[in-house]
Amino acid sequence: MTLTATELRANLYRTLDRVLETGEVVEITRHGRIVRLVAVREDKAFHVEQLAPHPGTLRGDPDDIVHLDWSGEWRP
């Protein structure tokens, strides 16, 4: 989400709550520069549920993926 400083001022607490609840990064533009609001856990624990899905990506053991034969899929 991107806001101007004026929009942030009008909805500061609502915006802070949203960042804390969802983990969404909010960008604030001010004088042509960007400031980001990011929720950070004090314990810095990794939470899988915060990851965004990436459809079409390969998942698995990197050693297995390296040895896949892609020659039949490749087109110049």
C-alpha positions as CSV (number, residue, x, y, z in Angstrom):
1,M,0.0,0.0,0.0
2,T,1.3,3.5,-0.8
3,L,0.1,6.6,1.0
4,T,1.1,10.2,1.1
5,A,2.2,11.7,4.4
6,T,-1.2,13.6,4.6
7,E,-3.1,10.3,4.2
8,L,-1.0,8.6,6.8
9,R,-1.6,11.5,9.2
10,A,-5.4,11.2,8.7
11,N,-5.3,7.4,9.4
12,L,-2.2,6.9,11.5
13,Y,-3.5,4.4,14.1
14,R,-5.6,2.5,11.6
15,T,-2.5,2.2,9.3
16,L,-0.3,1.1,12.1
17,D,-2.8,-1.6,13.2
18,R,-3.1,-2.9,9.7
19,V,0.7,-3.2,9.3
20,L,0.9,-5.1,12.7
21,E,-2.1,-7.4,11.9
22,T,-1.3,-8.3,8.3
23,G,2.4,-7.8,8.0
24,E,1.8,-5.7,4.9
25,V,4.4,-3.1,4.1
26,V,3.1,0.5,3.8
27,E,5.1,3.0,1.7
28,I,4.7,6.7,2.5
29,T,5.8,9.2,-0.1
30,R,7.2,12.5,1.3
31,H,9.1,15.1,-0.7
32,G,9.8,12.6,-3.5
33,R,11.2,10.0,-1.2
34,I,9.7,6.8,0.2
35,V,9.5,5.8,3.9
36,R,8.4,2.2,4.6
37,L,6.5,1.0,7.6
38,V,7.3,-2.7,8.3
39,A,6.3,-4.8,11.2
40,V,9.2,-6.5,12.8
41,R,8.9,-9.2,15.6
42,E,11.3,-8.7,18.4
43,D,12.2,-12.4,18.4
44,K,12.8,-12.1,14.6
45,A,11.2,-15.6,14.3
46,F,10.4,-16.7,10.8
47,H,6.7,-17.3,10.1
48,V,5.7,-19.3,7.1
49,E,2.2,-17.8,7.0
50,Q,3.7,-14.4,6.2
51,L,5.1,-15.7,2.9
52,A,3.3,-14.6,-0.2
53,P,2.4,-17.4,-2.6
54,H,4.4,-17.7,-5.8
55,P,2.5,-19.9,-8.3
56,G,4.5,-21.6,-10.9
57,T,7.7,-21.8,-8.9
58,L,9.5,-25.1,-8.3
59,R,9.6,-26.5,-4.8
60,G,11.9,-29.3,-3.6
61,D,15.4,-30.3,-2.8
62,P,17.9,-28.0,-4.7
63,D,20.1,-31.0,-5.4
64,D,17.1,-32.8,-7.2
65,I,16.2,-29.6,-9.1
66,V,19.7,-29.0,-10.4
67,H,19.7,-32.4,-12.1
68,L,16.4,-32.1,-13.9
69,D,16.6,-32.4,-17.7
70,W,15.0,-29.3,-19.3
71,S,16.2,-29.9,-22.8
72,G,12.8,-31.0,-24.0
73,E,11.2,-27.8,-22.7
74,W,13.7,-25.3,-24.0
75,R,13.0,-23.3,-27.3
76,P,15.5,-20.9,-28.8
